[in-house]
Amino acid sequence: MEILRKENISLNQSYNTKEEAIRAVGQLLIDGGYVEVDYVEAMIERDESASTYMGNNLAIPHGTEEAKKHVIETGISFVQVPDGVDFGKGEAKILVGIAGKGDDHLEILSQIAIFCNEQENIDKLIQANSEDEILDLLGGIES
């Protein structure tokens, strides 16, 4: 199973709170068959204990260590929020949800961080108008 598919991508979204945004990212992981429902609560817990906001308008919500038992398959989801959502430490316009089997999440986090270290890449993700554009930009990320 590919870790990022078209149906895992949601563009032009708007949320009032970071919790709403994290739940949306998590729901895409559930819908994609990557995680069980309980994983989403663990994503919210993780953000409360250690912010998943990475800077550069990027948040990478993922579950706690204990929540790994709720991961069915390694996968990522992508949500674009052009107007941003407040994560306390900054405004996220791009959210990438991660569900990793074993230590897969570390490899995926690393690849996303390297790609998103360039503001130009973040801008391309924020301005993308189609799922295909997102796949072109992030499709190389593998577990």
Secondary structure, DSSP 8 states (H G I E B T S, - for coil): --SS-GGGEE-S---SSHHHHHHHHHHHHHHTTSB-THHHHHHHHHHHHS--EEETTEE--B--GGGGGGB-S-EEEEEEEEEEEE-SSSEEEEEEEEE-STTHHHHHHHHHHHHHTSHHHHHHHHH--SHHHHHHHHTT---
